[in-house]
């Protein structure tokens, strides 16, 4: 399975709006800034006594995890619940695929649940693109990490954090990525596209530094 070219309009609908969120690569600056502005407007929800808004009321979000990732799974669950969505979380790695079911078979079974959105975590690069290509039109796909390819929501979170601390992105800003060598999710390919997105859209340069941390 190989990742598809994110620059083709798979991620966008005919109006140029985001249909699937599979990769940062190829998305225009205006759309990235719109996502950041929208996320920024929801930060205050977490400080409320009642941490809910009705944006996704009546919608069903299905977290489909073909590999374990506690932090990513719980983050998506909490976010969907705070937007008032109904949330279903499936650990596919311990159920259907362990019995020989293919990714395509799993997709068709999930579609029968009439979910509005799938958050997909998979160990194979391109898995989220494959699902987005074959899913029914009314279902949106969010890539929660696909092997060594992409993790767009993590990239957007990093961008939001940097913007909140450094203000609006300005040409000349330099970022340094501290890569911890023992961390299994360290993703060179993702980091390269992450910096490419920053540079192409905002003129920001980035560098890598490796840190060796012994296992405890």
C-alpha positions as CSV (number, residue, x, y, z in Angstrom):
1,X,0.0,0.0,0.0
2,X,1.5,3.3,-1.0
3,X,0.4,6.8,-0.1
4,X,-1.4,8.7,-2.8
5,X,-0.5,12.2,-4.0
6,X,-2.2,14.5,-1.5
7,X,-2.2,17.3,-4.1
8,X,-5.0,15.7,-6.0
9,X,-8.4,16.8,-4.9
10,X,-9.2,13.8,-2.8
11,X,-9.1,15.9,0.4
12,X,-11.3,18.7,-1.0
13,X,-14.8,18.8,-2.3
14,X,-15.9,20.6,-5.5
15,X,-16.2,23.9,-3.5
16,X,-12.6,23.6,-2.3
17,X,-13.7,22.8,1.2
18,X,-12.1,20.0,3.3
19,X,-13.8,16.7,2.8
20,X,-11.1,14.4,4.2
21,X,-8.1,15.4,6.3
22,X,-5.4,13.0,5.2
23,X,-2.2,15.1,5.0
24,X,-1.0,18.6,5.3
25,X,0.8,18.3,2.0
26,X,-0.8,20.2,-0.8
27,X,-3.3,22.1,1.4
28,X,-3.3,25.9,0.7
29,X,-2.2,28.4,3.3
30,X,-5.7,29.9,3.4
31,X,-7.2,26.6,4.4
32,X,-4.5,25.9,7.0
33,X,-5.0,29.3,8.5
34,X,-8.8,28.8,8.6
35,X,-8.3,25.5,10.5
36,X,-6.0,27.2,13.0
37,X,-8.4,30.1,13.5
38,X,-11.3,27.6,14.1
39,X,-9.3,25.6,16.6
40,X,-8.2,28.7,18.4
41,X,-11.8,29.7,18.8
42,X,-12.6,26.4,20.6
43,X,-9.8,26.6,23.1
44,X,-12.0,28.5,25.6
45,X,-14.5,25.7,25.6
46,X,-12.0,23.6,27.7
47,X,-12.1,26.3,30.4
48,X,-15.9,26.2,30.8
49,X,-17.7,24.5,33.6
50,X,-19.7,22.7,31.0
51,X,-17.2,21.7,28.3
52,X,-19.7,21.1,25.4
53,X,-20.9,22.9,22.3
54,X,-23.6,21.5,20.0
55,X,-21.6,21.6,16.7
56,X,-21.8,17.9,16.0
57,X,-25.0,17.0,17.7
58,X,-26.7,14.2,15.9
59,X,-23.5,13.1,14.1
60,X,-21.6,9.9,14.8
61,X,-17.8,9.8,14.9
62,X,-16.3,6.3,14.6
63,X,-12.7,6.0,15.9
64,X,-11.2,3.1,13.9
65,X,-7.8,2.1,15.3
66,X,-5.9,-0.7,13.6
67,X,-3.0,-0.2,16.0
68,X,-2.9,1.0,19.6
69,X,-2.4,4.7,20.5
70,X,-3.9,5.6,23.8
71,X,-3.1,9.3,23.6
72,X,-4.5,9.8,20.0
73,X,-7.6,7.7,20.7
74,X,-8.6,9.5,23.9
75,X,-7.9,12.9,22.4
76,X,-10.2,12.2,19.5
77,X,-12.8,10.8,21.8
78,X,-12.8,13.8,24.1
79,X,-12.8,16.3,21.2
80,X,-15.8,14.6,19.5
81,X,-17.7,14.4,22.8
82,X,-17.1,18.1,23.6
83,X,-18.6,18.8,20.1
84,X,-21.7,16.8,21.2
85,X,-21.1,13.9,18.7
86,X,-22.0,10.3,19.4
87,X,-18.7,8.4,19.6
88,X,-17.9,4.8,18.8
89,X,-14.3,3.5,19.3
90,X,-13.3,0.3,17.7
91,X,-10.0,-1.4,18.4
92,X,-9.9,-3.3,15.1
93,X,-6.5,-4.8,15.8
94,X,-8.0,-7.1,18.4
95,X,-11.2,-7.9,16.5
96,X,-12.0,-8.3,12.8
97,X,-8.5,-8.1,11.3
98,X,-7.2,-10.6,13.8
99,X,-9.7,-13.1,12.2
100,X,-8.5,-12.4,8.7
101,X,-10.8,-9.6,7.6
102,X,-9.4,-7.3,5.0
103,X,-9.3,-3.5,5.2
104,X,-11.9,-3.3,2.5
105,X,-14.2,-5.7,4.3
106,X,-13.8,-3.7,7.5
107,X,-14.6,-0.5,5.7
108,X,-17.9,-2.0,4.3
109,X,-18.9,-3.2,7.7
110,X,-18.2,0.2,9.3
111,X,-20.2,2.0,6.6
112,X,-23.2,-0.1,7.6
113,X,-23.1,1.7,11.0
114,X,-24.1,4.9,9.2
115,X,-21.3,6.9,10.8
116,X,-20.6,10.4,9.6
117,X,-16.9,10.4,10.2
118,X,-14.1,7.8,10.6
119,X,-10.9,8.7,12.5
120,X,-8.4,6.1,11.2
121,X,-5.2,5.0,12.8
122,X,-3.3,2.4,10.8
123,X,0.3,1.2,10.7
124,X,0.5,1.1,6.9
125,X,1.3,4.3,5.0
126,X,-1.6,5.2,2.7
127,X,-4.3,3.4,4.6
128,X,-6.3,6.5,5.3
129,X,-6.0,7.5,1.6
130,X,-7.2,4.1,0.6
131,X,-10.3,4.3,2.8
132,X,-11.0,7.9,1.6
133,X,-11.0,6.7,-2.0
134,X,-13.5,3.8,-1.3
135,X,-15.7,5.2,1.4
136,X,-19.3,6.3,0.5
137,X,-19.4,10.1,-0.3
138,X,-21.2,11.2,2.9
139,X,-18.5,9.9,5.2
140,X,-15.5,12.1,6.1
141,X,-12.1,10.5,6.9
142,X,-9.5,11.9,9.3
143,X,-6.1,10.4,9.3
144,X,-5.1,9.8,12.9
145,X,-1.6,8.6,11.8
146,X,-0.7,6.1,9.0
147,X,2.6,4.5,9.5
148,X,5.5,6.7,8.4
149,X,3.4,8.8,6.1
150,X,1.4,11.5,7.9
151,X,-0.2,12.6,11.1
152,X,-2.0,15.9,10.0
153,X,-3.8,16.6,13.2
154,X,-0.6,16.4,15.2
155,X,1.0,18.7,12.7
156,X,-1.8,21.2,13.1
157,X,-1.6,21.0,16.9
158,X,2.1,21.8,16.7
159,X,1.4,24.8,14.4
160,X,-1.3,26.1,16.7
161,X,1.0,25.9,19.7
162,X,3.8,27.7,17.9
163,X,1.4,30.4,16.6
164,X,0.0,31.0,20.1
165,X,3.5,31.4,21.5
166,X,5.2,33.3,18.6
167,X,2.2,35.2,17.2
168,X,1.4,35.2,13.5
169,X,3.9,33.2,11.4
170,X,6.5,35.5,9.9
171,X,9.1,34.9,7.2
172,X,12.4,34.4,8.9
173,X,11.2,32.3,11.9
174,X,13.3,29.2,12.3
175,X,12.1,26.0,14.0
176,X,14.1,23.2,15.4
177,X,12.6,19.7,15.8
178,X,14.1,17.8,18.7
179,X,13.7,14.1,17.6
180,X,14.0,11.6,20.5
181,X,15.6,8.5,19.0
182,X,14.0,6.0,21.3
183,X,10.5,7.2,20.6
184,X,8.9,4.6,18.3
185,X,6.5,7.1,16.7
186,X,9.4,9.3,15.5
187,X,8.5,9.8,11.9
188,X,11.2,11.2,9.6
189,X,8.9,11.3,6.5
190,X,6.2,13.1,8.5
191,X,8.6,15.6,9.9
192,X,9.9,16.4,6.4
193,X,6.4,17.1,5.1
194,X,5.6,19.1,8.2
195,X,8.6,21.4,7.6
196,X,7.8,21.5,3.9
197,X,4.3,22.7,4.7
198,X,5.6,25.4,7.0
199,X,8.2,26.6,4.4
200,X,5.9,26.5,1.4
201,X,3.0,28.3,3.1
202,X,4.7,30.6,5.6
203,X,8.4,30.8,4.6
204,X,9.5,29.2,7.9
205,X,12.6,27.1,7.9
206,X,13.2,24.1,10.1
207,X,16.1,21.8,11.3
208,X,16.3,18.5,13.0
209,X,18.3,17.6,16.1
210,X,18.5,14.0,17.4
211,X,18.4,13.4,21.2
212,X,19.4,9.9,22.5
213,X,17.4,9.1,25.6
214,X,18.2,5.8,27.3
215,X,15.4,3.5,28.2
216,X,14.5,3.4,31.9
